[in-house]
Amino acid sequence: MLQQTQVKTVLPRYTAWFECFPRIETLADAELDDVLKAWEGLGYYRRARFIHQAAQAIVSLHGGSFPNDLETIISLPGIGRSTAGAIASFCFDANTPVLDANVKRVLKRWHALPDASDKILWPLAQQAIDTSAQPASWNQTMMELGATLCSARKADCDHCPVHQYCKSAFQVEPAKETRKKVAVLDLHWQVDLHLDQTKGIWLTQRPASGIWAGLWTPPITELSLAPENQPDHIHLLTHRRLHLYAQAQSDQPLGEGIWVNSLAKHALPTGIHQLLKRIDHVPR
């Protein structure tokens, strides 16, 4: 949950998640729609699908017990080397480093290697944790240091407890550090609203891949040109800016879909929720 989502957003959802899925078996047996609904509002729903698949793999391949060796953890859906390192160190006290964005920044500054690739940083991270004697504490400290005193915007060397070991101490210029520029693509989507006083609102399920994969929305048509009128809502994703234009429809909907009188049981993207809040007579 903490991948790409802030702590303040995650904390209440973390507790609620275990109320829905108290055991790995409960999660493995759940319908994907229920998993996505429980994840609603956290974004990056691909993570929820991976968690669901991983739970099923743990039940079917490992008897319901989470594996404790790095390679097997990495083999689970959605778990890469860095996440596996965090799990192995936090849960099983293994000497397995984490290499998230914060740790990368700390290591680059520590070793005065501003342009170091992951191929260079992984061995450095491994060397450090091998001498730490407390791998779980080491990983958490490295991540916290990068999130606070050694952040992307500022290097607070005066208050850093390890500045005497850092080759870049008091020399860091964040403005000159190389950062990847993320290109944001503008998309213009027409959202067709079929509303019925008795039946509610017509929803269709998004394709299994792509933006909002597997979630429920009113029918959406991607527009080749931006309309002259202003969008009813703009929703920001990491690499996309979605301009949503609500279009009331009086004819009967075509294709596969369902009428719903309540949105309580279906996982909708946050952008669609925000759009529908602006529309009268939409079921909640």
N, C-alpha and C positions, 0 to 999 in steps of 0.2 A: 504493500500500500504506500510505502514511503518513497517508492521509485516515482519521481515526477510529481508527487503530491506533498503539500506542506504538512508538517507535524500537527498543527492546530486543526487541520481538516481531518486528518487521519484518526486522531485519538478517540473521538466518540464513535466513529465508524468501526474501529478495531474491536471495541467491546460489543457493539451491535452484531458484528459479523459472527462472533462466537455464540451469541444467543441463537442465531439462525443455524449455525453449523458447529455444534460443540465438539464433534469428533471428525476425524478424517473420513470415516465411513459415511457419516451423515452428508458430508460435502460430496463425496464420490457418487452417492445415490441420488443426489438432488438433480432436478431438471435444470438445464442450462439457463432457461428463462428465469428461474428462481435465483440462480447465482448472479446473473446480470442485474436483476432487480435489487439484490442485496448490495451490489457494488454501485448502484446508481448514484451519480453525483461525484464520484471519485475520478472519473475520466479514464482515458487509456484502457478501455474495456478489454483489450487484448490480454491484459494482466489477469483479469477475472477468468477468462477462458483458459489461460494457462494453469491457473491455480486449480480449476476444476479438473483439467486433464491430468495434472500432477497427482491430485488426490486419487483419481481412478487408477493411475499407474502404481501408486504406493499400495493400494488395496490389492490390485490384481497381481503385481509382481513381487511385492515385499511383505505380504501378509498384514498390511495395515500399519507396519512400523516404519518410521522415517529412516532411510538409510543414513549411516554415519561416516561413510568414506567419500572423499571429494569427488572422485570420478563418477560414482553412482549418483550423487546429488546432482552433478552437472547433466547427467543423462535425463533428468526429469524435465518435462516440458516447461519452457519459460525461464529456466534457471541457467544463467551464464556463469562464467568463471568467477566474477567478482561477488555475485550474490551467493554462489556456492561457498566461496571463501568465508563470507560473513556467517553463514549458517554453520559451517564446520567449526569455526573458531568460537562463536557464541554458545553453541549447543554442545559441542563435543571437545572443546578446548584444543583444537588442532592448530598447528602452525600454518595456517592458510591465510594469506593476505587479502585485503579488499583493495580494489583499485577503482573507486568511484571518482567523480570529478573533483571532489574536495581533496582526496588523498593524492591524486595526480598533481594537483597544484602544490601541495605541501612538499612532495618529493622533488618536483622540478625546482622549486626555490631552495630547498634544503641542499640539493646537489649542484645548484647553479646550472641547470640544464633546461633552459626555458623552452626549447623546441624538442625535448625528448619524446620519442614515440612510446606507445605501450610496450613494444618489444624491449625497449631499454628499461622502462619503469617496473615491469613485473619482476625481474631479478633483483632490483634494488628494494622493492617492497618485501620480497621473500627474505633477503639478507637481513633486513631490519627486524622482521617478526621472528626470525630464527634465534635472534639474540635477546628477545624481549622477556622471555620466561612467562609472560602473561598475554597470550595471543588475543584473547577476547578484549581485555582492557586496552591493548595496543591498538587494535583496529578501531575501537570506539573512540579512543583518544585522537587518532589521526583524522578520523572523519569530523570530530567535533572541532579540532584545531582549524581545519580547513573551512568549516562553516562559521567560525567566529573570528579569531584573531588573525588568521591567514586567509582571509576571504578574497574573492576575485576583485572586489572594489578597493580593499585596503589591507595592507600588511602592518599589523600593530606590533612591530618588533619590540617596542619598549616593554610590553606586557607579556610577550611570548616566553614561556618557561624554558624553552630550548633554543633561544636565539644564539647562544654561545656555540652551538654545534652547526648552525646554519650558514652555508657559504654565501647566501644572499642577504643575510641579516643587515637591515638598515640601508639596503641598496635596491630594494624592490620598487619598481615603477609600474604599477598595474596598468596604466594607460598604454604602455609600450609592449605589454605581453601579448603574444599571439593568441587570438581567439577566433573560433570558427564563426563566420557570419551566416546566420540562418535566413535563407530566402523565404519570404512569406508569399504564398500564392493566393490571390483573391478569387473566390468562387461565388457565383451568383445562382442561388437555388430558389425555384418557385415551390412553395409548400401548398399543396392543394387541400383545402379544408372541406370535407364532406361532413356536414353536421345535420343530425336528425333529432327532433325533440324526444322521440321515443327510443331510438337505437343508440344515440350518443355520437361518437366520432369514429370515422373509418381510419383504421391503422393498417399499415403494411410492415412486414419485417424486412429490414435491410439485408443485402447480400452478406454472405459469410466472410467476405474480405472487403477491405476498403474502409472509408470513413464510417464510423458508427456501425460497424459490422455486427449483424445479429440483433440490433436494437429495433424497437418499434417506433415508427414515425408515420405521420400522414404521408401520402404519396409525394415524392419529390422529383422534380424535373430540373436538371442542370441547364442553365441558360447560357447560350454562347455569347450573348452581349448583355451588358448591365442595363436594366430598365432605367427609364428617365426618372421614375419616382424613387424616393428614398426607401431603403429596406426597412422592414418592420422590426428586424433585430439583426445585430451583427455578433457572431460568435467566434471567438478566437481559439484556434488550435495551435499546436507547436509550429507547424509549417503551413497552415492554411488559415485564411480569414473568410468565414462563411457569411455571405450576405443573404439573409432569408427574407423572402417576399411572400406573405400570406395571401392566398387567392381563394376566396369563397367559391365553392362549386355547388350548383343546383341540380346537376344531373346525377345519375346513379354511378357509383365508382365501378371501375373495371379492374379485372385481374384479381389476384389472390389478396386476401386481407380479412379483417374482422371488424365488426362493430363493437365498441366497448362503451359502457356507461360510466366506467370508473377507470382511472389510470393507476390505481393502487397496486395492480398485480402485474403490470407490464413495464419493462425497463425502457424508459425513453431517455434520449440524450438530454443533457442539461440545456443545450441550445434550443431544443424543441420545447422543453418545459418553459423556458423563459419567453419564447415566442407565444405559446398558448396562453400565458398569463395576461397577455395584452388583448386577447380575443374574448369577446363576450360569448356566453352560452356554450362554453367548452366544459365538459365534465372534468372533475378533479380526481 
